[in-house]
Amino acid sequence: MDDRFDCIIVGGGIAGLSAAMVLARADAKFLLVERGEFCGAKNVSGGVLWGYDLARLVPNYWEGDDPGYERFVNHRRLSFLDESSAFSMDFKSATFDETPYMGVTVLRAKFDSWLAAQVQNVIDAGTHAEDSILATDILVDALEKDGDRVVGIRTGDEVFYADCVILAEGVNNLLTRQIGIEPAYVPADHVAVGVKEVIALPEATLRDRFQLSGLSGLTNEFVGAATSGVEGGGFLYTNRDSVSVGLVLAMADLRDKKRKPYDLLNEFKAHPAIADMLSGGEVLEYSAHVVSTGDVAAVPSRLYDNGVLVAGEAAHLLLNSGKAIQGMDYAMRSGILAAGTVLSAREAGDASADTLAAYQQALDDSYLMKDLRSFSDAVQLFHSPTMYQKVPNILCDFGRDFFGIDNEPSSKAADMLKASVKKHASLWEMAKLGYKAARSL
């Protein structure tokens, strides 16, 4: 086998596989290297894949006996929790039933393996792409360089060469740091800890409990007592015969308050609103992993160099603006854009930094960087103590008064809200928060 490729992709997650699909469809010769036994083997995460890029990569992906995803999202809920109550914003729409779906829930071990199979199908149907390889159970020790240019990868005693390398290695981006695109030390306030359990529930129970039909699904985000005073938030989403429930906790605040993620998850699951959703379920798995916080300040100023591009969470491309956590769609789009840049460089016969700078421009022109910059204030807003501590208490106090009937004279809703605000904050503080929210959201 000729060990020189048009491109080498490090990482068989969504960013890497999306890049591979684009290269395979263009009949490019590439090597994708994944350290797990199969694509998805090392990925314990899951969540919602938003947007329509999956339909562009795998047309009609929703058809067939096993389409790779769990459920499509047509029901969304945002809940504010105090110690005993939940105040929720709830939205469900039949328009979200239409294909291609706006969002699908996925379990990454299953989904990544499925997506790798779709890439392999394209490789097998190609002419030059048939020399492309999805190589698993291989750890990349270092990037091979010639002067200031990346020319390949080193794994053990072997070196493989390529005109360009795409680093899609995830948030633990050792190779990205090795070549100086990101500093060797990542500040704690740029990363968080995600903890999650997958809890089995009979499909009939899921349908009845969460008002599901067919493969429709629910996503629920939580703010407030979900994290017991630690900066972060909670989530729950429905799979085919299980629910995924968990927390995303700011690393720095978790450290400073000396709390353990697993203890916080157990406290979250015991909350009355959550316990009702999980009643009768059986824990199938527990996982914890590091994630980016979604702060644009964490994104390196330059995601390319001579012979190399950085995609997905290796570049900290993730957004949590309050309405959703967008990470997998960012990984998919950045992988697509990286592969497109590689193809343009191949046509030009030049993979220098000057040529690969087109990737940075493509990111800047896409919704990824536009939203990361536009909603940077929203990220800070949702990480403020006022938002994850005071606001949930205010809303839940108001909810108890507004929805409670006690055979006594009732106050007007505006008076109830003022009383709740004064109990936990001040009208001026809430006015400032409302102004910031109006500007940032």
Protein Blocks (a to p, Z undefined) as FASTA:
>chain_A
ZZbdfbdcedjbfklmmmmmmmmmnopacddddfbfbehjlmmbecddedjklmmmmghk
lgcjbnopabdcfbdcdddddfkbccddddddfklmpccdfbdcddfklmmmmmmmmmmm
mmmmmmklmmpccdehiacfbdcdehjacfbdcehjbccddfbdcddebjklmklmmnop
acfbdcfklpccdddddddddfklmmmmnopahjbccddddehjknnopacdddddddfk
bccddddddfklmmmnopafklmmmmmmmpmklmmmmgoiacfbdcdddddehiaklpcf
bfcdehiacehjlnopacdehjaccfklmmmmmmmmmmmmmmmmmmnopabfklmmmmmm
mmmmmmklmmmmmmmmmmmmmmpfklmmmmmmmmmmmmmmmmpcehiacddfklmmmmmm
mmmmcfklmmmmmmmmmmmZZ
